[in-house]
């Protein structure tokens, strides 16, 4: 698999997450440039890493919708 194929697949299946992450980064940079403290930027980065990890876990856990088993 070539690098172009990997980029193409990433864009195809992760487009929403990439776009949301980019908007989040732009908002954080705007706050940083407008004078909000550096610690706010670090906190935003930590929250983004945690949310991304949770999103990736849930996406891999529930990839096949037919295999979901609900325990009642």
Buried (B, 14 or more C-beta within 10 A) or exposed (E): EEEEEEEEEEEEEBEEBEEBBEEBEEEBEEBBEEEEEEEEBEEBEEEBEEBBEEBEEEEEEEEEEEEEEEEE
